[in-house]
């Protein structure tokens, strides 16, 4: 088993979220998603608890192979009349407009997660939706099929702007540049596991606030430090994902970041999965995420057990992922 590195106290690194400096703990973590095992230094703020990389690597792009992001264009999906029809019926039923077909489809098919996000955000299909860091935009293509009025995506890493047949658009642009021309334009702004990859956290949330309509909602889904998986596995916690995850927030640090941008946390919903335990159990044994190993099958055989544990951790507010619902501060 790989021996855990020793954490040390350091006053050299000030927290980028709350500014705390004294007594922050540094440690070394390795790239284990693809098994490169390159070491990176992180520190944990003893003020707000945010875990962050000490220095963003100059060669960070090397750690994002093409297979990492969902960058495959979704033109075929956007042209699917069947998908548009069935998704519309499914959302009809979820909204209380009885649809036998929608009822059956919702029972048999994978859940439409965005229906839950709609309810929690208190928006309907008249909402203008912006998905930041969306890759090729599969989610907004699906939402547009379901009847959302306007579905826009942003991702600076796609090769070119994508304009889909069903009206969804993904712009190859940064959020800050986009905010300069679209102030107050969106009712629902989403960042699904994107914020942790962004070096300028405050700039991103400030741009989001400028884009948000007065009664709009921001949905930020992120991995969370401070919970059971972080306390148990530390540098072998799978959600560290060095060096791609630059910031691993806690509820406290996320609240601070939001407040500094003129936003307030309305609700937090924990949505962690079995991966927090399964993936970390692999890493603590020096088994990379996609690496063949004699011990791998025995760990993966515990997936149901880990899923049960993850559900219990979510109920206790101790999971390692959560959805934050933000609104403009009063």
Secondary structure as UniProt FT lines:
FT   STRAND          8..10
FT   TURN            16..18
FT   TURN            22..23
FT   STRAND          24..30
FT   STRAND          39..44
FT   TURN            46..48
FT   STRAND          51..53
FT   TURN            58..59
FT   HELIX           60..63
FT   TURN            66..68
FT   HELIX           75..78
FT   HELIX           81..94
FT   TURN            95..96
FT   HELIX           100..108
FT   HELIX           113..121
FT   TURN            125..126
FT   STRAND          128..132
FT   TURN            135..136
FT   HELIX           138..145
FT   TURN            146..147
FT   STRAND          150..154
FT   TURN            156..157
FT   STRAND          162..163
FT   TURN            165..166
FT   STRAND          169..171
FT   HELIX           175..179
FT   TURN            180..181
FT   TURN            183..184
FT   STRAND          186..192
FT   HELIX           195..197
FT   HELIX           201..211
FT   STRAND          212..224
FT   HELIX           228..233
FT   HELIX           234..236
FT   HELIX           238..240
FT   TURN            241..244
FT   STRAND          247..249
FT   HELIX           251..260
FT   TURN            261..262
FT   STRAND          263..270
FT   HELIX           275..284
FT   TURN            285..286
FT   TURN            289..290
FT   TURN            294..295
FT   HELIX           296..300
FT   TURN            301..302
FT   HELIX           303..315
FT   TURN            316..317
FT   STRAND          321..328
//
